[in-house]
Amino acid sequence: MRYLDVDGRRVSVIGLGCWQFGAGAWDFDRVLSEDGARAIIERALELGVTLLDTAEMYGHGRSELILGRVLAEHRPPAGPPPWFLATKFTPLAPLPRVLVRHCTASLQRLRVPQAALYQIHWPNPLVPLRWQMAGMRQVMRAGLVAHAGVSNFSLARWRAADRALGRPVLANQVRYNLLQRGPERRLVPFAAREGRLLIAYSPLAQGLLGGGYTPQTFPRDVRRANPLFTAANYRRAAPVREALREVAAAHGATPAQVALAYLIAQPQVVAIPGARSLAQLEANVAAADLALSPGELVRLRTAARRFRPDRLRSALELGRGLHRRP
């Protein structure tokens, strides 16, 4: 495992996204049981994963509850725990007193006195950032939160959050994968230059880059709302899948591992793939030790630049899919 240093704490470049724990509302093919989630969390800790990311909205708090129960059993008897625990605030009414109340509730579910990172889950342009960051300052001053973070923020809004907080906002969690490389234009350079963290969620494009799906076997769950999961875009992404297969073959790895290795090869980028089995978790973690050559990174980036999603056909196919009976 490789790590980034954050104030003397090790942040694993491959973390564990915990959205699927207790998250039946997401309507994936099956609900992961608490026993299954426990096994995955414990194995992640054994493998050296320190970045654990959850949110109050995942499973309506059940993800935090499950994670908290497991971590309580693995807390060291002395000294700080080795993990870098991150959770997120749902900013429907991001007033200071609301943020403080929700942060306290998250920590109670997680059974910890402090979160390493507390993130505003998405922008709320209706409430001034100075109010949102006033609440963040309160939880930081109270010692409930070590670092402030945001999610799905543009660079301009990230910088505005810095100004409103009066100190650097450590992390921005964004959708980032080889088919959705928007963060590379401005967010990755900013994170590298300023020593921040860019946390990549959906690093495998919800499984599309893993090589296990075809239009005939697309999952019939919440991913039906993802415009990448259309026959048109599947065809357009063929060069990216081919590049992943070629590089993977050279390393004895899988396309999914190469897709993860590409992301964490970027400066100050960490990835938080989810896992629904121990085998999937172990494969994800192994990607941290997969070193891609400069030529291989160029090969993947060149193929990805050629991907142009068919937005019109995506919308049409998505509409047909949503009206089709399961």
N, C-alpha and C positions, 0 to 999 in steps of 0.2 A: 504494500500500500504506500502511496505517496501522500504527503501532507503539505498544506500551506500553514504558515505560522500566523496566528492572529493574537496579538498581545500575549505571546508565550503559550497559547493554546493551539493544539494541533487540529486542523480541520482536514478531514480526509477528502481527497479529490473526487472520490466516489462516495456519495452519501446514500442514505436510505430514505426515499420518499414514502411517507406513511399514510397517504391519502386513502389507500385501499383497506385499511384496518377498520372494520366495523362500518364500512361505507356502502351499505346496501342501496342507499339512495342514488348512488352513481350508476346502478343498473349494469355493472359489468357481468360477464357470463356467470359468475358465481360469487357469492359472498364469502370472503375469507374468514374462517372461524377464528375465535380468539386464541385457541390452541395453535392454529396455523400461524397466526401473527406472532405469537410468543416465540415459536421456534425460529422464525425468520429474524426477529430482533436479537435473540440470543446468539444466533449464528453470526449475524452482522458484527456484534460486539467481539466475538471470538476472532473474526477475520480482520479486526483493526478498524472497522468503520466507526468514525466518531461523529460525523455530521448526520443528525437525525432530524428530519423536517416533518412537521405536522401542522395542523391548523384547527381552530375551534369549529370551523364549518365541516370538517371531514367526519362524516358519520354523525353529525350533530353533537360533536364532543367525544364520541366513542373512540376515535383514533387516539386522542390525548389520554383518555382513561386507560386504554389497553397499554399504550406506551408507558404511562406512569406506573402501572402495576409491575411491569417487567423491570423497569429501571430501579424501582424501589428495592427489588431483590438483588440487584447487582451493584448497588452503591457501595463504594469502598468504605471501610470502617473509619478511615482517617484521610484527610486531604480532599481536594476537589475531585469530582468524578471526571473520568477521561473523555466523556462525550461532549459534543458541542450541540446543545439542544436548541432547536429553533421552532417557533410556532408563529401563528399569524392571527391578526385581528380582522374581523369582517367589518369594513367601514361603512355600514348602513347609516349610522348616526355617530360619526367620529368626533364627538365632543370630548373634551378632556376627562370629565367624570365618567363617561361611558367607557372610554378606552381603559382607564384605570380599573374599573369594575370588571371588564372582560379579561384584562390581563390577570387580575387576581384569581378569577375563576379558572382560567387556563392553568395557572400554576397549581391550583388545588387539584385539578384533574391529573396533572402530570406529577404531583407529589414532590415538587421541588421548590426551594425557596427563591430560585432565580432561573430565568431563561437566558441562555447565552445570546440569543438573537430574537427580537420581537419585531414582526414585520406587518406593515399595513398591506392587506392582501391585494388590493387593487386601488387605483385612483378614484377618489370621489371629488369631482370638480365642483360640486355644489357647496362644499364646506371648505373654507380657506385652510390652506396648509398650516398656517400659523396656529390655528386651533388644534389641528390634528397633532402637530409636533409639540404643542404645549402639554398634551396628555402624555406623549412619549417622554418628555423631559421629567414629568412627575414620576413615572414608573422607574426611570433611570436613577433619579435622585433617591428614591426609596429603596434602591438596591434590588428591585424586582427584575430588572433587565440589565444585562451588561452592554448590549449593543442594539442600536436601532437599525431597522431595515425596512425596505419597501418591496413591492412586487408589482410587476407589469407597468413600471414607470418608464417614461421616455427619459432621455438624458436631461432635457431641459427641466423636467419635473423632478428628477433626482437631485439636480443642483439646487432647485428651489427648496426642496426638502432640507438640504444641507443648511441653507440660509435660515429657514424657519426654525430648525432645531438649534442652530448656533454651534454646531459641531458636525463632523462628517457622519453621514448615514452610511454605515458599513457596507450594506449589501443590497443588491437588487435582484430579485428572483424573476426570471423571464422565460418565456417559451423559446427554446433555442435547440435546433437540431440541423442536420445537413440539408433538410428541405426547407427550413425556415431560419435563414441565416441573417435576418435583419439586425440582431444585436452586434454583429461583427462590424457594422459601419461606424457606430459611435460608442456603444456601451462597452464593448470589449477594450478598445483603446483607452477609454476613460478609466476603467477599472485597473488596467495595467499601469497607467500613468500615476494614479492616485493611491495605489495599494489597496483597493477595495475588493470585494468579492462579487462576482457575477455567478449566480446560482442558476444552472440550466435545468428547467423542468420540461417534461415531455421530450427528453433527450433522444428518444428513439421514435419520435413522431407517433406516439401511442402504439408502438409495435410495428408500424409500417416498414421501418428500416431493419427489422430483425430478420426479414426474409421468409417469414412463415405464412404470409397471407397472399392470396390472389383475389381478384374481384369475385370469384365464386365462393371464397371462404371468408370474406370480410365479416368481422364480428357484428352481431346484431344487438348492440348495446349502445351506450352513450356515444360511442365513436361514430355512429351513423350521422351525428351532427357535425363531424369533422370533414370539411370539404376535401381534405387530402384523400379520404376514403371513397374515391369514385373511380370508375374504370378509366376515365379520361386521364386523371392525374396519376393513376398507377402506371399507365403507359408512358407518360411524360417523365416519370421518375426512373425509368428503366436504366438510363446511363449511370445514375447514382447507385442503384442496386448492383449493377455490374462492377463498378469501381470498388464497392465494398467487398464484393465476392473475391475480386482479384487480390486485393490487399490482404484480406483474411486468409486466403489460400497460402500466401507467402509466409504467413506467421503461424499457420496451424491454428487460427482463431476463427471466430464466427463473425458474420457481418455486424451483428449487434455490438460485439466487443470493439470492433474497429470504429463504428459510429460513435461510441462513447470515448474511445481513445482520441479521436479527432477533437472532440470538444475540450477535453482536459489538457490537450496539448497547447491550447490557447492560454495566454497569461492570465492568471487570477480567475480562471474559470473552474468551477466544480459542478458536478452533475448529480442529480438526485433521482435516478431511476427507481421505479417501484419494483416489487418482486412479489410474485404470488406462489413461489415455491422455493425450497432451499437450493435447487439446481439453478434456478434463474438468478437468485441472489449471488451465488458463488461465481457464476459466469460474469455477472456485472462487476463484481469486485475484482476479478482477474483482469479486467480491462485497465485497471489502474497501473498495472505493470507492463502493459503493452506499449512499447516505444515505437512510434511511427517515424520513418525517415523523412527528411525535408521533401524528397521527391514524392513520397506517398501522400504527404499532406497536400502537396500541389495537385496531385492526381485527383484526390477527393474533392478539393476545392474547385478545380476546373469542371469536374462533372456536375457539382452542385450548382455552379453558376449558370449552367445551361438549362437547369430546371425552371420552367415557366408554367406555373399552375394555370389550368384552363378554368378560369373563374366562372365563366358563363355556363359551361357544361357542368361544372361542379354544382352550381346552384340548381340547375335543372335536375340532375341526377339525385341531389340531396332531397329536393322536393318530392320526387317520385318515391324515394326510399322512406321518407317520413310518413307518407300516406299509404305505404304498403303494409298490409297486415303482417305481424310477426309469424 
